[in-house]
């Protein structure tokens, strides 16, 4: 069974489907494109600011500790005790505690040591006994850094070498 639809109604329907929404769709599309451009610009600005903040932010945590760290603040208090930092290079950094560190197989040069009191060095016969409590710098290069409020634990030879490689108020 067929129902006759007047031609004018079909024409009006086709016109409505084809022409009427197009104007509104163009307005909506233009608005969405403008909003997209604004969001894209905000995203680019946020990326730029994030990169700037990352470059200036202190270094903490194993996940964000690169192989070479230069002219940065390193907060040892934010690192978990027992963490091994292997084959890292610290140049002109400010390394802050409070923290106990053990330096093994590393090279230090022209560092300054500051603390709440005088520079603290603890001589032990077997440094392995202290690994769970310490942050271990293993095969690291530490040059021209300032160490603040840090206790260095090691053998007598290691402590003597560290005192020779650090300048400033070292006992």
Secondary structure, DSSP 4 states (H G I P E B T S, - for coil): ------HHHHHHHHHIIIIIHHHHHHHHHHHHHHHHHHHHHHHHHHHHHHHHHHHHSPB-SGGG--SEEES-EEEGGGSPTT-EEES-EEES-EEEEEEEEEEES-EEESEEEE-SSS-EEEE-S-GGGGGGGSEEEES-EEES-EEEEEEEEE-HHHHHHHHHHEEES--
